Amino acid sequence: MILQPARVEQAFFTKQAPKLIRHIKPVLPLEADGLVADVYDQMAREFQLTPPVILHSPIPDLLASVWGAQREAMVAGPTSRALRETVPVMGNSP
């Protein structure tokens, strides 16, 4: 049986990558529920679960925000550094 690269990659990020995170216990994909499970499902469908993003899983609102920012950056495609730095500033304005 030959495994597809995407399945191997997903298996790594689901099972092995969370073990690389130290000092914070991320919510594992099989233990996720609510907002965390929703974000994990969307990440798995559209990209992949990655340690830098799941690092925020103990705080579901933060996880959703980080994933949203990362996702939008991927959807937007290549942009200038100035534009990427402007978006977070504008998002925090009153």
PEHUNOR-V858629 format. One record per backbone hydrogen bond with DSSP energy under -0.5 kcal/mol. CO is the residue of the C=O (numbers start at 0). NH is the residue of the N-H. If there is no record, write none. Layout:
[[CO | NH] [CO | NH]]
//
This chain:
[[0 | 2] [3 | 7] [4 | 8] [5 | 9] [6 | 10] [7 | 11] [8 | 12] [9 | 13] [10 | 14] [10 | 15] [11 | 15] [11 | 16] [15 | 18] [16 | 19] [17 | 20] [23 | 25] [25 | 27] [27 | 30] [27 | 31] [28 | 31] [32 | 35] [32 | 36] [33 | 37] [34 | 38] [35 | 39] [36 | 40] [37 | 41] [38 | 42] [39 | 43] [40 | 44] [41 | 45] [42 | 46] [49 | 52] [49 | 53] [50 | 54] [52 | 55] [53 | 56] [55 | 58] [55 | 62] [57 | 59] [58 | 61] [58 | 62] [59 | 63] [60 | 64] [61 | 65] [62 | 66] [63 | 67] [64 | 68] [65 | 69] [66 | 70] [67 | 71] [68 | 72] [69 | 73] [70 | 74] [71 | 75] [72 | 76] [79 | 83] [80 | 84] [81 | 85] [82 | 86] [83 | 87] [84 | 88] [85 | 89] [86 | 90] [87 | 91] [88 | 91] [89 | 92]]
//
